Amino acid sequence: MTSTTAVAARRRTTPSLGGSMAYLLLNFPLGVMSFVFIVALTSAGLGTAIVWIGLPILALMVLTIRGWGRAERARIYAMLDVAIPMPYRPLPPDTQRGRWKTRLSDVTTWRDLAYFFLLFPLGIFEFVLVVTFWATSLGLIALPIYFRYLPDGAYFFPAYNVRWFTVDSTLSALPWAALGVLCAALSIALTKGLAGMHVRFAKSLLGPTVTE
């Protein structure tokens, strides 16, 4: 029993490469969508709250954010194999007023909101790093194949008009391909490391507090 628990714990601290990459790449579009949604509905809701129209808008935002929080915990579990408990306070089975009072006084609601607001800058950072490292790695690894199809049939580093190094044969491309393999190893470590850091960030906002 103890060994099984230990294996499960190790799996949860080392997410798979494919799951990590898919998760990190999806954070960018989801971060943009959630940021636009939060800013738009908050502005519209607060701006029209004086005439009561804004209250249903803000209520819609609260319900949506709580639903997204549940979906995000499920996405983290599906892609990264990390289970984050849902620390929402149970809603009272009486009036809508009591249920809304519970939702608005529940700190988890506002932590969900903070998570999706911060997902935008964090998603950009993760997306740029992952794409840059993997594009560089794969480009170098495949250089012995495609260099002959470039202008003048050669690859010039760092640029076409600044030719510090020239790759115009398969032999001269092999050291660059070896460098690409090294970069790929770094990209794997970076991808899994970023996913692990994001899991810790998600746990800090989406998971229960020490008190809970």
C-alpha positions in Angstrom: 0.0 0.0 0.0 2.8 2.4 0.9 4.7 1.6 -2.3 1.6 2.2 -4.4 1.1 5.6 -2.7 4.7 6.5 -3.3 4.5 5.7 -7.0 1.3 7.8 -7.3 3.0 10.7 -5.6 6.0 10.4 -8.0 3.7 10.4 -11.0 2.0 13.5 -9.7 5.3 15.4 -9.3 6.6 14.5 -12.8 3.9 15.1 -15.4 4.4 13.6 -18.9 6.1 15.5 -21.6 3.1 15.4 -24.0 0.7 16.5 -21.3 3.0 19.2 -20.1 3.5 20.7 -23.6 -0.2 20.5 -24.5 -1.2 22.1 -21.2 1.4 25.0 -21.4 0.5 25.8 -25.1 -3.2 25.9 -24.2 -2.6 28.3 -21.4 -2.0 31.2 -23.8 -5.4 31.1 -25.6 -7.2 30.3 -22.4 -5.4 33.1 -20.6 -6.3 35.6 -23.3 -10.0 34.5 -23.3 -10.3 34.6 -19.5 -8.5 38.0 -19.2 -10.8 39.6 -21.8 -13.9 38.0 -20.2 -13.0 39.2 -16.7 -12.0 42.8 -17.8 -15.1 43.2 -20.1 -17.7 41.9 -17.6 -16.1 43.7 -14.6 -16.1 47.0 -16.5 -19.6 46.6 -17.8 -20.9 45.3 -14.5 -19.4 48.0 -12.3 -20.2 50.7 -14.9 -23.9 49.9 -14.9 -24.4 48.7 -11.4 -25.9 52.0 -10.4 -28.9 51.2 -12.6 -29.0 47.6 -11.5 -28.2 46.2 -15.0 -24.7 45.5 -13.9 -25.6 43.1 -11.1 -26.7 40.3 -13.4 -23.5 40.9 -15.4 -21.4 40.5 -12.3 -23.4 37.5 -11.2 -22.8 35.9 -14.6 -19.1 36.5 -14.1 -19.0 34.9 -10.7 -20.9 31.8 -11.9 -18.7 31.5 -14.9 -15.4 31.9 -13.0 -16.5 29.2 -10.5 -17.4 26.9 -13.4 -14.0 27.6 -15.1 -12.3 26.8 -11.8 -13.9 23.3 -11.7 -13.0 22.8 -15.4 -9.4 24.0 -14.8 -8.9 21.5 -12.0 -10.2 18.7 -14.3 -7.8 19.9 -17.0 -4.8 19.8 -14.7 -5.8 16.3 -13.6 -6.3 15.1 -17.2 -3.1 16.6 -18.6 -0.7 16.7 -15.7 -2.1 13.9 -13.5 -2.4 16.2 -10.5 -5.6 16.2 -8.4 -6.5 19.5 -6.8 -9.4 19.3 -4.4 -12.4 21.7 -4.8 -12.5 23.8 -1.6 -15.8 25.5 -2.3 -18.1 26.0 0.6 -21.3 24.0 0.3 -24.3 26.1 -0.8 -27.3 26.2 1.6 -30.4 24.5 0.2 -32.7 27.4 1.1 -33.1 30.8 -0.7 -31.1 32.2 -3.6 -30.1 35.0 -1.4 -28.4 32.6 1.0 -26.7 30.8 -1.9 -25.4 34.0 -3.3 -24.2 35.2 0.1 -22.2 31.9 0.4 -20.7 32.3 -3.1 -19.6 35.9 -2.6 -18.2 35.2 0.9 -16.4 32.1 -0.2 -12.7 33.1 -0.6 -12.3 30.3 -3.2 -14.4 32.3 -5.6 -12.0 35.2 -5.5 -9.0 33.0 -5.7 -10.4 31.4 -8.8 -10.8 34.9 -10.2 -7.2 35.8 -9.4 -6.0 32.6 -11.0 -7.7 33.3 -14.3 -6.7 36.9 -14.3 -3.0 35.9 -13.8 -3.3 33.1 -16.4 -2.9 35.7 -19.2 0.6 37.0 -18.4 1.7 33.6 -17.2 0.4 31.9 -20.3 2.2 34.4 -22.6 5.5 33.7 -20.7 5.1 29.9 -20.9 4.0 29.9 -24.5 7.0 32.1 -25.7 9.5 29.9 -23.8 8.1 26.6 -25.0 7.7 27.6 -28.6 11.2 29.3 -28.7 13.1 26.4 -27.2 11.3 23.7 -29.3 11.5 25.6 -32.5 15.2 26.2 -32.0 15.8 22.5 -31.1 13.8 21.0 -34.0 15.2 23.6 -36.5 18.8 22.6 -35.6 18.1 18.9 -35.6 16.6 19.1 -39.1 19.3 21.4 -40.5 21.1 18.6 -42.3 17.9 18.0 -44.3 16.6 21.4 -45.2 19.7 23.6 -45.5 20.0 22.9 -49.3 16.5 24.3 -49.8 17.4 27.7 -48.3 18.5 30.7 -50.4 22.0 30.0 -52.0 21.6 26.4 -50.8 23.1 27.2 -47.4 22.3 28.3 -43.9 24.0 31.4 -42.6 24.4 32.2 -38.9 23.3 34.5 -37.4 21.7 36.0 -40.5 21.8 36.0 -44.3 23.8 39.2 -44.5 25.9 38.5 -41.3 27.7 35.3 -42.1 29.7 34.2 -39.1 29.1 30.5 -39.8 28.0 28.9 -43.1 26.4 25.5 -43.4 26.5 24.3 -47.0 27.0 20.6 -46.6 25.7 17.7 -44.6 29.0 17.4 -42.8 29.1 21.0 -41.7 25.5 20.7 -40.5 26.1 17.7 -38.2 27.6 19.8 -35.3 24.5 22.0 -35.4 22.3 19.0 -35.4 24.2 17.7 -32.3 23.6 21.1 -30.7 19.9 20.7 -31.5 19.8 17.4 -29.7 21.3 19.1 -26.6 18.7 21.9 -27.0 16.0 19.3 -27.2 17.1 17.8 -23.9 17.0 21.2 -22.4 13.6 21.8 -23.9 12.2 18.6 -22.4 13.5 19.7 -18.9 12.1 23.2 -19.4 8.7 22.0 -20.5 8.3 19.6 -17.6 9.8 22.1 -15.2 7.4 24.9 -16.3 4.5 22.5 -16.0 5.6 21.6 -12.5 5.9 25.3 -11.5 2.4 26.0 -12.9 1.0 23.1 -10.9 2.4 24.7 -7.7 0.9 28.0 -8.7 -2.4 26.4 -9.4 -2.4 24.6 -6.1 -1.8 27.8 -4.3 -4.9 29.5 -5.7 -7.2 26.7 -6.8 -6.4 24.3 -3.9 -7.6 24.4 -0.3 -5.7 26.6 2.2 -4.1 25.2 5.3 -7.1 26.2 7.3 -9.5 24.5 4.9 
